[in-house]
Amino acid sequence: MGVSTQDLMKEKYALGKSFADLKTKIETIEKEVAGMRNNLNAINGAIQIVDKMIAQDENFDKATGQLNVPEKEGTYSKEKIDKEKVAARKLALDIESNPKLLDIAKKELLKEGNK
């Protein structure tokens, strides 16, 4: 008799414990990978939004307040922008050039001017 039942039971227990530990580690890593994929997708979405904003800024005509939108043929057509958006964009440009306006804008946004 080379191997006893008790030795086999001990080996089975050790293998079962190793199996459970490895299974837990795999599940943990799979959850981390899923989280990383979600973060990757979120970052990719943010990059797309920034690219769109860069393209809009490059095609924005400050003088006319219009956005030059590229057409599929490669020519440009003018698209009127809402007057509020134009005013906000011009104000943002003014704020960039004049730091005092930034303080005024912050107070206005926070409604601290009346307190």
C-alpha positions in Angstrom: 0.0 0.0 0.0 1.7 3.1 -1.3 -0.8 5.9 -0.7 -3.3 6.1 2.2 -6.7 7.6 1.9 -5.7 10.2 4.5 -2.8 11.4 2.4 -5.1 11.7 -0.6 -7.6 13.7 1.4 -4.9 16.1 2.5 -3.7 16.5 -1.1 -7.3 17.1 -2.2 -7.8 19.8 0.5 -4.5 21.5 -0.6 -5.5 21.4 -4.2 -9.0 22.7 -3.4 -7.5 25.6 -1.4 -5.1 26.5 -4.3 -8.0 26.3 -6.8 -10.1 28.7 -4.7 -7.3 31.1 -4.2 -6.4 31.2 -7.9 -10.1 31.6 -8.8 -10.4 34.5 -6.4 -7.3 36.2 -7.9 -8.7 35.7 -11.4 -12.0 37.2 -10.5 -10.3 40.2 -8.9 -8.1 40.8 -11.9 -11.1 40.5 -14.2 -12.9 43.2 -12.2 -9.9 45.4 -12.4 -9.6 44.9 -16.2 -13.3 45.7 -16.6 -12.7 48.9 -14.6 -9.7 49.8 -16.7 -11.7 49.2 -19.9 -14.4 51.5 -18.5 -11.8 54.2 -17.7 -10.3 53.7 -21.2 -13.7 54.3 -22.8 -14.3 57.4 -20.7 -10.9 58.8 -21.6 -11.5 58.1 -25.3 -14.9 59.9 -25.1 -13.2 62.9 -23.4 -10.5 62.9 -26.2 -13.3 63.0 -28.8 -15.0 65.9 -27.1 -11.7 67.8 -26.8 -11.0 67.1 -30.5 -14.5 68.5 -31.4 -13.9 71.6 -29.3 -10.5 72.2 -30.8 -12.0 71.9 -34.3 -14.8 74.3 -33.4 -12.3 76.8 -31.9 -10.2 76.6 -35.0 -13.2 77.1 -37.3 -14.7 79.9 -35.1 -14.6 83.4 -36.8 -14.4 85.9 -33.9 -15.2 88.9 -36.2 -18.5 87.5 -37.5 -19.5 85.2 -34.6 -19.9 82.3 -37.1 -18.6 78.8 -37.2 -17.1 77.6 -40.4 -18.3 74.0 -40.7 -16.5 71.8 -43.1 -18.7 70.0 -45.6 -18.0 66.5 -47.0 -16.7 68.0 -50.2 -14.1 69.9 -48.3 -15.7 73.4 -48.7 -17.0 75.5 -45.9 -20.4 76.7 -45.2 -21.4 79.3 -42.6 -23.5 78.3 -39.6 -25.1 80.9 -37.5 -24.4 80.5 -33.8 -26.9 81.4 -31.1 -26.3 85.0 -30.0 -25.8 84.0 -26.4 -23.0 81.6 -27.3 -21.3 84.2 -29.4 -21.5 86.7 -26.5 -20.2 84.0 -24.1 -17.3 83.3 -26.4 -16.4 87.0 -26.8 -16.7 87.4 -23.0 -14.3 84.4 -22.5 -11.8 86.0 -24.9 -12.1 89.3 -23.1 -11.6 87.6 -19.7 -8.5 85.9 -21.1 -7.0 89.3 -22.0 -8.2 91.1 -18.8 -7.7 89.4 -15.4 -10.0 91.9 -13.7 -12.9 90.7 -15.7 -12.2 87.2 -14.4 -12.9 88.3 -10.9 -16.1 90.0 -12.0 -17.2 86.9 -13.9 -16.5 84.7 -10.8 -18.6 87.0 -8.6 -21.4 87.0 -11.1 -21.4 83.3 -11.5 -21.3 82.8 -7.7 -23.7 85.7 -7.1 -21.3 87.1 -4.5 -21.6 90.6 -5.9 -24.8 91.3 -4.1 -23.8 89.9 -0.7 
